[in-house]
Amino acid sequence: MHYPAEKKKLVDNAQNKDAPEEVMDLINKLPEKTYTSPIDITKEIGKIE
């Protein structure tokens, strides 16, 4: 995965790699924005749970 990446790219990448349903649920809950790194994604997931 290359960064920066928009949410749609994260969703598409996860689907192409057959991510588990739990992972897809989390990605789908992420805000629509451009993510600059995996850490950026992790921070947003921490706000969801």
Secondary structure, DSSP 8 states (H G I E B T S, - for coil): --SSEEHHHHHHHHHHTT--HHHHHHHHHS-SSEE-SHHHHHHHHHHH-
